[in-house]
């Protein structure tokens, strides 16, 4: 997580952003501190429970092999497009342009 998430959230507050940490529950406090540090604590955020991590990954995307970070963009029809790796602000804006055309 970096300043880019905060910047996108500030520039486009109408977007629904959900943060999902692929950490176990023992990291919850640290995750919340990082979210606060980047002014993202008010966003919906989730942490995988220890016992169901693989099942949850599979439900999110059966083809996902665990590469991180991964970002999913969903359009108004709930069609999802996953992008692996770190995205630049320009990458995000390109995806937004496709979603909001």
N, C-alpha and C positions, 0 to 999 in steps of 0.2 A: 504494500500500500504506500502511496506517495502523495505528493501535493496535487497530482493530476486529478485524483478522485475528488478532492475537496474543490478544486477549481471547476470541474464539470458540474458538481452539485450546486455551487454558487451561481454559475452561469446559466444553468438549466434546472431550476428548482422544480419545474413541472414533471421532470423525469422521475419515475419510480426506480430507485436504486436499492437493491437488496445485496447486502454483503454476506458472504458465506465463508466461514473459516474452516479449512480442512484440518483443524487441530482438534485435540480431544478437550473435554470439558475442563481439564486441569489448567488449560491456558486461558480460560475465560477472563480472568482479571487482567492479564496482559493484553488480550485482544481489546477489551474495553478501554484500557489506557491508550492504546494506539489509535482507536477510533476517536477518542476525545482529543488527542494531540492533533489529529488531522481534521477536526471539526466535523466528524461524521457520526458522532454518537447518537444523533437523533434518527439516523437511518435504520430501517429494519435490518437486523443482523442476526445470523444464526451460527452456531458452533455444532459440529458433528458430535453426537454422543459416542463414547468409546466403543460400545458393543455393536453398533449398527453402521459404522463408517462405510464399509464396502457396499452394503446394501443401499445406502443412501446415494453413494456415487453412481451406482448402477441405475437407480431410479431417475437421477438427474439426466444421465446419458449413458446408456448401456455400452457405448463404444469408448467411453472415457477411460483412459488408462492411468489417470491420476496426475497428468502434467499440470503444473501450476506456474503462473496464474492462468486461469481460463475465465473468459468473460462471455456471457451470453447476452445477446441483444434480442429482444422480443418485440415484434410489431403489434399493431392493433388487432390482427387476426391470431395472435399468440403463436406465430411462426417464429421459431427460435433459430438463431445463428450463433454458434460457438466459435470463439477465436482464442487459440492458445498463444501464450506468450505475453510479454509486456506490450501494451498498446500506447502509442503516442496520442497526444491530444488530437492531431490530424486524423489518425486512424479512427478515433471515436467519432469525430465530426463527419467523416466519410460514412460511417455506419448510420449515424443519425440522419444524414441526408437520404439514405436509402429507405430508412424506416418511415420518415415523415414526408415522403414525396407526394 
